[in-house]
Each structure stands twice: as structure tokens, then as C-alpha cells.
Amino acid sequence: MRMVDIIDTKRNGGTLSDEQLQFFVDGVVKGTIPDYQISALLMAIYFQKMTKEEQTSLTMKMMESGERLDLSRIPGIKVDKHSTGGVGDKVSLPLAATGIPVPMISGRGLGHTGGTLDKLEAIPGFRVELSEDEFIDQVAQEKLAIVGATGEVAPADKKIYGLRDVTDTVDSIPLIASSIMSKKIASGTDALVIDVKTGTGAFMKTLDQSRLLAKALVEIGKQAGLKCMAVISDMNQPLGNKIGNALEIEESIDVLKGKGPKDLTELVLTLGSYMVVMGEKAQDTTEARKLLEQTIKDGSALKRFAAMIKAQGGDPAVVDNYQLMPQAKYKIPFNADRDGVLTKLSADEVGTASMLLGGGRQKADDKLDYSVGIELHHKLGNHVKAGEPLLTIYSNRREIPDIKQLLRESINISANGQVPTLIHEIVE
Ligand code: URA
């Protein structure tokens, strides 16, 4: 078999066979296919797309290129959640409220979106690197563990993702779907709830594209034998009110105390309800939602989150004292320059501002400042008055003209505007 023929088939709109996809994935992992040929095929897939069968076959071959976790030692139905990524998206943390076994393998942030592992490392002592046995034992005992990849999960994806990043082929539905699902299937979960973001701050900018991605993800999951569904949620503005590592831990704990922001709480309850139903702890989402609200009200959700922190070496006292996490030196107000309705609060730019303050990485080996970030005092559709604070910038630099300029560009205040819909669609 020759790689050039595989490229030729896809470039001309043909369908790749299982054998051709196996040859490709093997060659990627063994390093026998040069980067320029891998890149050429990625570009051909970007333009010619893939059939459902090709997508599933590529995903399974990428999954089989690495280790697959065996979680059968954990009693009950294991349910994971995946988000396609957004700014201020800290939903994984309050999912402690579900009380079903949640084995979560998460990633780090790069660019304007934050990573769950980075946020957790804002908690003094927290370890995200557990051995496979520690991970499995913890999910069995505490019902929740959030860790980095324990073994070599889908090495083909690592190589392909790196090339997609530099060949402008990231936002391709078959490539995103196979990348996400190869890793999730390898993680050994029984069921998966996927939060597909839509809007200016998401990979998929339109509802049509997001729906196609959600359907592709769910279809692949089902073909692989997983219980799987997706929620399409809004990412035209950051989720919740706090962006930044320690700030997002604070806000997650606030949700578990029943005093989180409305949009974040609503999304946690929505995704959490589907997880509880998939975990067969409730008949339907109405019953599941009541159960979640009850665990928040009676404090058991917060207790479970504190137990997870303790089990992973962190200081559980942070749940009562946020000052135990790194604190920024300066809190700099950013005020509205006119009266009106907030009509733009760009998630990308707010995320980039937080990254430039030191809260995110521009390069994979950048060191993070856990204390910095941005707090929003208003969301889209709110009426604001000239001179009142729109945001607070948490910074360790007193002078931040670059950040203020970027934030100015991320905001628009007009005469009229609407509160955007948070949950756009459910794909089952
Ligand atoms: N997350 C992934 O893991 N892969 C993608 O391609 C996009 C988001």
C-alpha cells in the first residue's frame, strides 16, 4: 500500500477502506509516514470530509493505537463528561454533585481556553498525575477522580493534533470527532455526556456546524458501544463570572454551595442530570435534577468535592477558605464607558486577556500564574451604566495597557440587546 494513493483517493472525494485507515494510523505511530504526507491527507479530509463509517473506523484505529483503561473493577455504570472547550468552562468540577462514578481524564489549557488540570493545580498540593491503580481506586471510593492521561492514550491523535494545529485543519468535523472520541473510548467509560460549544468562542461558530459535530460524536460513541448523548451549549460569552485558575475553583465551589452564577449552575444541572440518568440513578432528567439539587442543598456534593481534593493530595480546607489559593496583588476595575445594553463580551478575547495576564499558556512549556484572571460583573443582555464596573482584572502587574485594550475590543454596549439562549439543543 502507498500513502500517496490514500491521499489521492481522499483528494478526489473517495472513501477510505479500513485497511487504508489502518495503514495510515500505523504509519503515523511508527513514524514511517512523513509529516508532509500526513498533512496532505489531513487537508484532503478537511475538504472532502468522511462518511460515518470512515469516521468510526478512523476513531477506533486511533483508539487502538494506544492503551485502553479497564475500569471493570469500579462497581456501577461509569459516566464521563467531555466539553469541546470554552472560556470559563469549569463544569467538570461541580460534577462532584452527581454521586455516580465519574472517571475523568482531562487536559491542560493552551491558548485562550483553560484546562481543568491547570485549574485543579491552583489548589495547594493537588496531584493530577495518579497511577492507573490510584485512579481506579479513587473513583471506586470517592466516585470522582480528575487526572491527566495515565498511560499512552491514542498516540496517533497526539501526532495528528500537532500537525492539525500548524496546517489549519483543526476545525474539521471528522478530525475533531475522531480525536475526541478515540481518547474518550480509550478512557474505559461506559457512558459519555458531551457538551458541544457553539458561538464565537467555540470551534464551531454556528448552530448548524455544532449540530453536525454533536451528531458525529454521538454516532461514533454509539458505534463503539458507549451510551452517549450531547448538549449544544452557548459560547458567545464566557461561562460563569470568573475566568482564571484559582478564580474558577472558587466559582466551582460556589456552585456546590448553591450560590454559583445562574448560567454555570444551569449547565451543571443539565449535564449532571443526563449523567445521573445514564448512570441509572434516576428514571428521567426531572428526577435527576431534583437529586442533584438535593445533594447541593444538604452539603453532600461539597463534601464529595473536598474528599476528592484530599484523596489527590490537595488541601480540602480551600472549600471554606479561598485565600489558601494564590491571590493576585492587584484588583483593577474596568468600567463601562457608556449607558446601554451589553451586546458583545467575546469569550476568545476575555480568555486571551486571562492568558496574557499569566493564567494560560502561549507555548506548551509556559509556567502559569494561578492567581490572575478576570471577574465579570455583567453578562450579555444586562443593562449597564457609564462608570460602573463591568469587570475586575486580577493581576500581578499594576500597569496593563495591553490587557485593557484587548478587553475594550472584546466588549460592545448598544441601545438594545438580548440575553442569549444557554442550552441550544439536545442530541440523543
Ligand atoms: N479536543 C480534542 O481533543 N481534539 C480536537 O480535535 C478538538 C478538541
Residues whose N, C-alpha, C, O or C-beta is under 5 A from the ligand:
A	BS01	URA	T84 V170 L175 I176 S179 I180
